[in-house]
């Protein structure tokens, strides 16, 4: 695409190079995050390292994404400590693989690093939760799902677990009262177990990788549902199970039918599966950069894209206005976003003159949507650590600066 560029660097990285690659350079499913270079390779090749299901975008022709290149490399970005840097330097320091900026629905800035191209796919990690939210929005609108109903009404297998008396709304808002430790650096935490079920970490028993469905039925309740914001990725997989039972369709087919097929994307997407074939709705989605930008622009336009209703406007407004700020402020994530909240799979920052809604994922994935400025920013990254709060805040404030400059 004329006016945009790929930043090419000479690299000595030999990850998955050779016929066959050496043992040290191979990326098996259970070694995708054993080294930063292997994490970076996996981000763009998840389909080659794990089981996946296709999510087709071919129900219609690709929707146009008008282009109007603008140089943003030198936009001033605030840094910690009161200094500043440029957007391009921020992208490099946050291990960016690709970024796209839309203003008024036009693609004005696009950069690719580390071998990424416009037709490359990249892992979303927890931006996947935002996709799941939009599927739920449509099922609610169709009367197939009630967000105020118990999850166990749809999935009786959950009775007796932490989810037995939790509502679908609690799953969406991360307010399930559950004994669960989401520690990405601890292989013995509940998240470590979840990663083994996907085959991303070395298995410890013969039945791993295994079923996240079964994992959910063994969880224990702790506290009161709805009282606290407690970020638990397993909640979104349970939401996927609920939606499958409510609709009779798999998560992959639901995403294609209710969201992806309505956007008119340029490329098929895909979603990772656990050892039992269950969709990794909490973190397993991958697509091209421009198609993520299309998804963001749809949100920015109140649920409409290319003249088609994709998600009900009322759902998006609810996300933007009904997050529980008090619950969020009492959580460990309170310092990440100013005046923040979490609602239906989206992170919200209620700023002075606008409300930014975001999807965010491990290793630096971010989708930023600012309807007041009519700005959408999609960013793929391969940061060294799965969760780095200072980099999250740095990136968010950087995107706020870009939106302000474009306003």
C-alpha positions as CSV (number, residue, x, y, z in Angstrom):
1,X,0.0,0.0,0.0
2,X,1.6,3.2,-1.1
3,X,2.6,5.6,1.6
4,X,3.1,3.0,4.3
5,X,6.3,1.1,5.2
6,X,7.8,-2.0,6.7
7,X,10.8,-1.4,9.0
8,X,13.3,-4.0,7.9
9,X,16.3,-4.9,10.1
10,X,19.1,-7.3,9.5
11,X,18.6,-10.2,11.9
12,X,20.6,-13.2,13.0
13,X,17.5,-14.8,14.4
14,X,17.4,-18.5,13.3
15,X,14.1,-19.4,14.9
16,X,12.4,-22.1,12.8
17,X,14.9,-21.6,10.0
18,X,16.3,-24.6,8.2
19,X,15.1,-28.0,6.8
20,X,14.6,-28.9,9.5
21,X,15.5,-26.3,12.1
22,X,18.0,-27.3,14.7
23,X,16.5,-28.6,18.0
24,X,17.4,-25.3,19.7
25,X,15.6,-23.3,17.0
26,X,12.4,-25.2,17.0
27,X,9.2,-23.9,18.5
28,X,7.0,-26.7,19.8
29,X,3.6,-25.9,21.3
30,X,4.9,-26.3,24.8
31,X,7.9,-24.0,24.2
32,X,6.2,-21.0,22.6
33,X,7.2,-18.6,25.5
34,X,10.4,-20.2,26.6
35,X,12.5,-17.4,25.0
36,X,11.6,-14.0,23.7
37,X,12.6,-14.9,20.1
38,X,10.3,-17.9,20.2
39,X,7.5,-15.7,21.6
40,X,7.9,-13.3,18.7
41,X,7.9,-16.2,16.2
42,X,4.7,-17.7,17.8
43,X,2.9,-14.4,17.6
44,X,2.9,-14.6,13.8
45,X,2.7,-18.4,13.5
46,X,0.3,-19.6,16.2
47,X,-1.5,-21.8,13.6
48,X,1.8,-23.7,13.0
49,X,2.4,-24.4,16.7
50,X,-1.0,-25.4,18.1
51,X,-4.4,-26.6,17.1
52,X,-6.7,-24.0,15.6
53,X,-10.1,-23.5,14.0
54,X,-10.6,-21.3,11.0
55,X,-12.8,-18.2,11.3
56,X,-13.9,-17.3,7.8
57,X,-14.2,-13.7,6.5
58,X,-15.4,-14.7,3.1
59,X,-19.2,-14.3,3.4
60,X,-18.8,-11.1,1.4
61,X,-16.2,-9.1,-0.5
62,X,-13.6,-7.3,1.6
63,X,-14.9,-3.9,2.8
64,X,-12.9,-0.9,1.5
65,X,-10.5,0.7,4.0
66,X,-9.8,4.1,2.5
67,X,-6.2,5.3,2.9
68,X,-4.8,8.8,3.4
69,X,-1.2,8.5,4.6
70,X,-0.1,10.9,7.3
71,X,3.4,11.0,8.8
72,X,3.1,10.4,12.6
73,X,6.6,9.1,13.3
74,X,7.5,12.3,15.2
75,X,4.4,12.9,17.2
76,X,5.4,13.7,20.7
77,X,4.7,11.0,23.3
78,X,4.9,11.6,27.1
79,X,7.3,9.4,29.0
80,X,7.5,8.5,32.7
81,X,9.3,11.2,34.6
82,X,7.9,14.1,32.6
83,X,10.0,13.7,29.5
84,X,8.9,12.9,25.9
85,X,9.8,10.8,23.0
86,X,8.5,10.2,19.4
87,X,5.9,7.8,18.4
88,X,8.4,5.8,16.3
89,X,10.7,5.5,19.3
90,X,7.8,4.4,21.5
91,X,6.9,1.7,19.0
92,X,10.5,0.4,19.0
93,X,10.8,0.5,22.8
94,X,7.5,-1.4,23.3
95,X,8.6,-4.2,20.9
96,X,5.9,-3.4,18.3
97,X,5.3,-5.8,15.5
98,X,2.7,-3.7,13.6
99,X,0.5,-0.7,14.1
100,X,-2.4,0.9,12.3
101,X,-4.0,4.3,13.0
102,X,-7.4,5.2,11.6
103,X,-8.9,8.7,11.6
104,X,-12.5,9.1,10.5
105,X,-12.4,5.6,9.1
106,X,-9.4,6.3,6.9
107,X,-6.1,4.4,7.4
108,X,-3.6,7.2,7.9
109,X,-0.6,5.4,9.4
110,X,0.6,1.8,9.2
111,X,4.0,0.3,10.1
112,X,5.3,-3.2,10.1
113,X,8.3,-4.6,12.0
114,X,9.9,-7.9,12.7
115,X,8.8,-9.6,9.5
116,X,5.1,-8.6,9.8
117,X,3.3,-7.8,6.5
118,X,-0.3,-6.7,5.7
119,X,-1.3,-10.3,5.1
120,X,0.4,-11.7,8.2
121,X,-1.7,-12.9,11.1
122,X,-0.8,-12.1,14.7
123,X,-2.0,-13.4,18.1
124,X,-4.5,-11.1,20.0
125,X,-4.2,-12.7,23.4
126,X,-6.9,-11.1,25.6
127,X,-8.2,-8.8,22.9
128,X,-10.0,-12.1,22.1
129,X,-12.2,-11.3,25.0
130,X,-13.5,-8.3,23.3
131,X,-14.4,-10.4,20.2
132,X,-16.3,-12.7,22.5
133,X,-18.2,-9.8,24.1
134,X,-19.5,-8.8,20.6
135,X,-20.7,-12.3,20.0
136,X,-22.6,-12.2,23.3
137,X,-24.1,-8.9,22.3
138,X,-25.7,-10.4,19.2
139,X,-26.9,-13.5,21.1
140,X,-28.6,-11.3,23.7
141,X,-30.2,-9.2,20.9
142,X,-31.5,-12.5,19.3
143,X,-33.0,-13.7,22.6
144,X,-30.7,-16.7,22.8
145,X,-28.8,-15.4,25.7
146,X,-29.7,-13.5,28.9
147,X,-26.9,-11.7,30.6
148,X,-28.8,-11.7,33.9
149,X,-29.4,-15.5,33.8
150,X,-27.2,-18.0,35.7
151,X,-24.4,-19.6,33.6
152,X,-25.5,-23.0,34.9
153,X,-28.9,-22.5,33.3
154,X,-27.1,-23.0,30.0
155,X,-24.4,-25.3,31.2
156,X,-25.7,-27.6,34.0
157,X,-22.2,-29.1,34.3
158,X,-21.2,-25.9,36.1
159,X,-23.4,-26.6,39.1
160,X,-21.3,-27.2,42.2
161,X,-18.4,-25.2,40.8
162,X,-17.5,-21.5,41.4
163,X,-19.7,-20.8,38.4
164,X,-22.8,-22.6,39.6
165,X,-24.5,-19.5,40.9
166,X,-22.7,-16.9,38.8
167,X,-24.6,-14.9,36.2
168,X,-23.5,-14.5,32.6
169,X,-23.0,-10.8,33.5
170,X,-20.4,-11.8,36.1
171,X,-18.5,-13.7,33.4
172,X,-18.5,-10.7,31.1
173,X,-17.4,-8.2,33.7
174,X,-14.8,-10.3,35.5
175,X,-16.7,-10.2,38.8
176,X,-17.0,-13.9,39.5
177,X,-16.3,-14.8,43.1
178,X,-13.7,-17.6,42.5
179,X,-10.6,-18.9,44.0
180,X,-8.2,-18.4,41.1
181,X,-4.7,-17.0,40.7
182,X,-4.0,-15.3,37.4
183,X,-0.2,-15.2,37.6
184,X,1.5,-15.4,34.2
185,X,4.9,-16.0,35.7
186,X,4.0,-18.8,38.0
187,X,3.7,-22.2,36.4
188,X,2.0,-23.5,39.5
189,X,-0.8,-20.9,39.4
190,X,-4.2,-21.5,37.9
191,X,-3.1,-19.6,34.8
192,X,-0.2,-22.1,34.6
193,X,-2.7,-24.9,34.6
194,X,-4.7,-23.2,31.9
195,X,-1.6,-22.8,29.7
196,X,-0.9,-26.5,30.1
197,X,-4.4,-27.3,28.9
198,X,-3.6,-25.5,25.7
199,X,-0.3,-27.2,25.3
200,X,1.6,-24.0,25.8
201,X,3.6,-25.3,28.8
202,X,5.1,-28.7,29.4
203,X,2.5,-31.2,30.6
204,X,2.6,-32.7,34.0
205,X,0.2,-35.6,33.5
206,X,-1.0,-37.8,30.7
207,X,-4.3,-35.9,30.2
208,X,-2.6,-32.6,29.4
209,X,-3.2,-30.8,27.2
210,X,-6.8,-31.2,28.2
211,X,-10.2,-29.6,28.6
212,X,-10.8,-26.1,29.9
213,X,-14.5,-27.2,30.2
214,X,-13.5,-29.8,32.8
215,X,-11.2,-27.3,34.5
216,X,-14.1,-24.9,35.0
217,X,-16.2,-27.6,36.7
218,X,-13.6,-28.1,39.4
219,X,-13.2,-24.5,40.5
220,X,-14.2,-23.3,44.0
221,X,-16.2,-20.2,44.9
222,X,-14.6,-17.5,47.0
223,X,-16.4,-14.3,48.0
224,X,-19.6,-12.9,46.5
225,X,-20.3,-12.7,42.8
226,X,-20.5,-9.1,41.5
227,X,-18.6,-7.5,44.5
228,X,-15.1,-7.2,43.1
229,X,-13.3,-6.9,39.8
230,X,-11.1,-10.0,39.7
231,X,-9.5,-10.7,36.3
232,X,-9.8,-14.4,35.5
233,X,-9.2,-15.5,32.0
234,X,-11.1,-18.8,32.5
235,X,-14.3,-16.8,32.9
236,X,-14.3,-16.0,29.2
237,X,-13.8,-19.6,28.2
238,X,-16.8,-20.4,30.4
239,X,-18.7,-17.6,28.5
240,X,-17.8,-19.4,25.3
241,X,-19.2,-22.7,26.6
242,X,-22.4,-20.9,27.7
243,X,-22.8,-19.3,24.2
244,X,-22.1,-22.7,22.5
245,X,-24.9,-24.3,24.5
246,X,-27.3,-21.4,24.0
247,X,-26.8,-21.3,20.2
248,X,-25.8,-24.8,19.3
249,X,-22.8,-23.5,17.4
250,X,-19.1,-23.7,18.2
251,X,-17.2,-20.5,19.2
252,X,-15.4,-20.4,15.9
253,X,-18.6,-20.6,13.9
254,X,-20.3,-18.0,16.2
255,X,-17.5,-15.5,15.7
256,X,-17.6,-16.0,11.9
257,X,-21.4,-15.7,11.9
258,X,-22.0,-12.9,14.4
259,X,-18.9,-10.7,14.0
260,X,-16.1,-11.6,11.6
261,X,-18.3,-12.4,8.6
262,X,-20.1,-9.0,8.9
263,X,-16.9,-6.9,8.8
264,X,-15.8,-7.9,5.3
265,X,-12.2,-8.6,6.3
266,X,-9.4,-9.1,3.9
267,X,-8.2,-12.3,5.5
268,X,-9.5,-15.3,7.4
269,X,-8.8,-15.3,11.1
270,X,-8.4,-18.3,13.4
271,X,-8.8,-19.3,17.0
272,X,-6.6,-21.6,19.1
273,X,-8.1,-24.8,20.7
274,X,-7.4,-26.6,23.9
275,X,-6.5,-30.3,24.1
276,X,-10.2,-31.3,23.9
277,X,-10.9,-29.0,20.9
278,X,-12.5,-26.2,22.9
279,X,-12.0,-22.7,21.7
280,X,-9.5,-20.5,23.6
281,X,-11.9,-17.5,23.6
282,X,-10.0,-15.8,26.3
283,X,-6.7,-15.5,24.4
284,X,-6.6,-17.6,21.2
285,X,-7.7,-15.3,18.4
286,X,-5.4,-14.2,15.5
287,X,-6.0,-12.0,12.5
288,X,-4.3,-9.5,10.2
289,X,-3.7,-6.0,11.5
290,X,-6.1,-4.2,9.1
291,X,-8.9,-6.6,10.0
292,X,-8.4,-5.8,13.7
293,X,-8.5,-2.1,12.7
294,X,-11.8,-2.8,10.9
295,X,-13.2,-4.3,14.1
296,X,-12.1,-1.2,16.0
297,X,-13.6,1.1,13.5
298,X,-16.9,-0.8,13.8
299,X,-16.9,-0.1,17.6
300,X,-16.0,3.5,17.0
301,X,-19.0,3.9,14.7
302,X,-21.5,2.5,17.2
303,X,-21.6,-1.0,15.9
304,X,-22.0,-0.3,12.2
305,X,-19.3,-0.9,9.5
306,X,-19.6,-0.6,5.7
307,X,-23.3,0.1,6.1
308,X,-24.0,-3.1,8.0
309,X,-25.0,-3.5,11.7
310,X,-22.4,-5.8,13.3
311,X,-23.1,-5.2,17.0
312,X,-26.1,-3.4,18.7
313,X,-25.4,0.2,19.5
314,X,-26.9,-0.3,22.9
315,X,-24.3,-2.9,23.8
316,X,-21.4,-0.5,23.0
317,X,-23.0,2.3,24.9
318,X,-23.4,0.0,27.9
319,X,-19.7,-0.9,27.7
320,X,-18.7,2.7,27.6
321,X,-20.9,3.9,30.4
322,X,-21.7,1.1,32.9
323,X,-18.3,-0.1,34.1
324,X,-18.0,-0.4,37.8
325,X,-15.3,2.2,38.7
326,X,-15.5,1.5,42.4
327,X,-14.8,-2.2,41.9
328,X,-12.0,-1.4,39.5
329,X,-10.3,1.1,41.8
330,X,-10.1,-1.5,44.5
331,X,-8.4,-4.0,42.3
332,X,-4.6,-4.5,41.6
333,X,-5.2,-3.1,38.1
334,X,-6.3,0.3,39.3
335,X,-3.0,2.0,38.5
336,X,-2.9,0.8,34.9
337,X,-5.7,3.1,33.6
338,X,-6.7,6.5,34.9
339,X,-10.3,6.5,36.1
340,X,-10.7,3.0,34.7
341,X,-13.3,0.3,34.7
342,X,-13.9,-3.0,32.9
343,X,-17.2,-3.9,31.2
344,X,-18.1,-6.9,28.9
345,X,-14.6,-7.8,27.9
346,X,-13.3,-4.2,27.4
347,X,-11.1,-1.9,29.4
348,X,-12.5,1.6,29.8
349,X,-10.8,4.9,30.7
350,X,-13.2,7.8,31.4
351,X,-11.1,10.8,30.5
352,X,-12.0,14.5,30.8
353,X,-13.5,14.9,27.3
354,X,-13.8,11.4,26.0
355,X,-14.2,7.7,26.8
356,X,-11.6,5.4,25.5
357,X,-12.5,1.7,25.2
358,X,-9.8,-0.9,24.7
359,X,-9.0,-4.5,24.2
360,X,-5.7,-5.5,25.7
361,X,-3.7,-8.7,25.6
362,X,-0.5,-10.2,27.0
363,X,2.9,-9.3,25.5
364,X,1.6,-5.8,24.5
365,X,-1.5,-6.2,22.2
366,X,-3.8,-3.2,22.3
367,X,-6.9,-2.0,20.4
368,X,-7.7,1.6,21.3
369,X,-11.1,3.2,20.3
370,X,-11.8,6.9,20.9
371,X,-15.2,7.8,19.3
372,X,-15.0,11.4,20.4
373,X,-11.8,11.9,18.4
374,X,-12.9,9.4,15.8
375,X,-9.5,7.6,16.2
376,X,-8.8,3.9,16.2
377,X,-5.4,2.4,16.9
378,X,-4.5,-1.3,16.6
379,X,-1.1,-2.5,17.8
380,X,0.5,-5.9,17.8
381,X,3.6,-6.5,19.9
382,X,5.9,-9.2,21.2
383,X,7.1,-7.9,24.5
384,X,9.5,-9.9,26.7
385,X,7.1,-10.2,29.6
386,X,3.5,-11.3,29.4
387,X,2.3,-8.5,31.6
388,X,4.1,-5.2,32.0
389,X,2.0,-2.5,33.7
390,X,4.4,0.4,33.0
391,X,4.4,-0.5,29.3
392,X,0.6,-0.8,29.2
393,X,0.3,2.7,30.7
394,X,3.0,4.1,28.5
395,X,1.3,2.7,25.4
396,X,-2.1,4.0,26.5
397,X,-0.9,7.5,27.2
398,X,1.0,7.4,23.8
399,X,-2.3,6.6,22.0
400,X,-4.0,9.4,23.9
401,X,-1.3,11.7,22.6
402,X,-1.8,10.5,19.0
403,X,-5.5,11.0,19.3
404,X,-5.0,14.5,20.7
405,X,-2.6,15.4,17.9
406,X,-5.1,14.2,15.3
407,X,-8.0,16.1,17.0
